[in-house]
Amino acid sequence: MNEIKNKEIVKSSLSNTGVMRINLNNPSNLNALSEKMIVNMHDCLKQASIDDKVRVIIISAEGSAFSSGHDLKELKLAKDSADKGKNFYKKIMKKCSNMMQAIINNPKPVIAEVEGTATAAGCQLVASCDLAYASKSAKFATPGVNIGLFCSTPMVALSRNLSNKHTMEMLLTGDLISSEKAYRIGLVNEVLENEKLKDFVEKQALKISKKSSMTLKIGKEAFYKQINMNLSDAYSYASEIMVENMLKLDAEEGINAFIEKRKPNWHDK
């Protein structure tokens, strides 16, 4: 991969196949989502969203933790301000929420590659990605309840991925769960041996990168829009999207390629 961006705590690189890797690179602080980390990640996601060379995004991390969530030392320091940290807390929560939404709203598929522990907002980050794959050693938790701070913002992402009972169990107990349990409850797509995780994720990303980017963009946006609609509205909306999709050049090319038993030549239009 040729490096296109290199910041102190977030590194991103783009392969010649269009796979962009955003790597959290602050292992000494357990890749905590400090204000700087959040801003850097958001910048990478925004860059990827408008770069035609980027077709798929992988979010990974260095060290024993995928991410420990918000930087508690940074939050504690804010307590020294005259307003007891209120303005900083409002700012950091808004920035973090916007970064998480930049994953959902990104036209490119985003994959979490989790080797290590993902807790609190780190677990939220995993749940916000379109796909997530974990190593056998990975663990997950929303432990805020243990320190008097309910994981309310991680709750938003978890509740949109897991059943109510599984979400509430994580939120109310704060317990670490294994990657196997994370798979059973739907937090991750698959669990791999540690040494096989990276290769597997890159193969999945490569497979997706070969699809029409126009089709992926339409489909991802439609998925997140319809998911909270009632059944009738969802079908009406999805039908409109199908008609719009059918009129695209890549749909015509894809159908022709299927009938002619050949590989499609995407125009991304």
Buried (B, 14 or more C-beta within 10 A) or exposed (E): EEEBBEBEBBBBBBBEBBBBBBBBBBBEBBBBBBBBBBBBBBBBBEBBBEBEEBBBBBBBBBBEBBBBBBBEEBBEEBEEEEEEBEEBBEEBBEBBBEBBBBBBEBBBBBBBBBBBBBBBBBBBBBBBBBBBBBBBBBBBBBBBBEEEEBBEBBBBBBBBBBEEEBBBBBBEBBBBBBBEBBBEBBBBBBBBEEEEBBEBBBEBBBEBBEBBBBBBBBBBBBEEEBEEEEEEEBEEBBEEBEEEBEEBEBBEBBEEBEEEEEEBEBEBE
